[in-house]
Amino acid sequence: MTKQKKFLTCDGNQAAAHISYMFSEVAAIYPITPSSTMAEYVDEWAAAGRKNIFGETVMVQEMQSEGGAAGAVHGSLQAGALTTTYTASQGLLLMIPNMYKIAGELLPCVFHVSARTLASHALCIFGDHQDVMSARQTGFAMLAEGSVQEVMDLAGVAHLATIKSRVPFVNFFDGFRTSHEIQKIEALENEDLAQLIDQKALAEFRARALNPERPVARGMAENPDHFFQHRESSNTYYEAVPAIVEEYMNEVSKITGRKYGLFDYYGAEDAERVIIAMGSVTEAAREAIDHLIAKGEKVGLVSVHLYRPFSAKHFLAAVPKTAKRIAVLDRTKEPGANGEPLYLDVKDCFYGQEDAPVIAVDDRAELEHPQRIQKKKATYESKQNDDSVFHKVSSFPLTGVPQDV
């Protein structure tokens, strides 16, 4: 049964901050474009005495850098306080050393990231996925949203799932394209999500806090014979994450009436051409799909929400069995790699599958020819570009296309 709707006009940053405030006892912050307003909202609300789910005002501490903010998050978590931070781009890179520690110690928390370009040959403050892709090996789970409403609905899933699973989360959405897009959306409140918290898991987290009355040794040095045994022992926690995230998505759906999955399919039931993407491009793609289906074309989209851990089972279930050609839209660049990250994940899922579709790589929303001859650049956001993706995919032959491009 859905609740009575309460609407809010806000951008993606405010939606993320609104949800994170509910679940946070401490926020360690340092500003960086385009994430800065998330921390500003939290600081403003704390100064005004707003209460979180636990009836407390969030303790906000600005540090000297993003590295310091991540270190403060780590220490606060070890002390048993639910802690959050907000960042983007190079700021996220400065947090990576502490992210390894937080994930390795199975400390539940959420980093909210308005994904942004990393400075390489030039500085760019606009949105792509280079920063979050640089953190995918840290052990953080990664949850993506493509619209302001999705941020409101799924940011809470990240907070709920991290408490239950003990796996920390990066909750991300496209910088400026979603972080600063203003939409009228349905808001969630403390009382909507408080009932979903796993109180047993939360109590266990607090019981593990460092306490002089119960001394423990952590962060030890280990030799190779023990080190990787302990690393491998974390596998069961990660294996449980997809089911936990799916469970909380279903719970949020009961509240909002909006259905979410780890991978959401949109389009024709018998689609032959499908694009795989995550982030704000999925909103434009839906409009292009409606336009093409009205013309009788068989097209569809799989929107990725839970990017890490990547559940092949859920992904394959989302792709129509009729799919003959797939284009993967990455929004990052890894020079020297055989392909971009999402493309390689998709290709791996179909490896060895009977009647697998042809998988064309389309990094940065521009299809590359199988012989890696790159064509003209296009942008994610225009409907014409999404149309062109489908039409370029349709021109690929069904046989003779190398699968290792």
Summary of the structure (lengths in Angstrom):
residues: 405
radius of gyration: 21.1
end to end distance: 47.8
largest distance: 70.1
contacts: 1426
relative contact order: 0.11
helix: 40%
strand: 18%
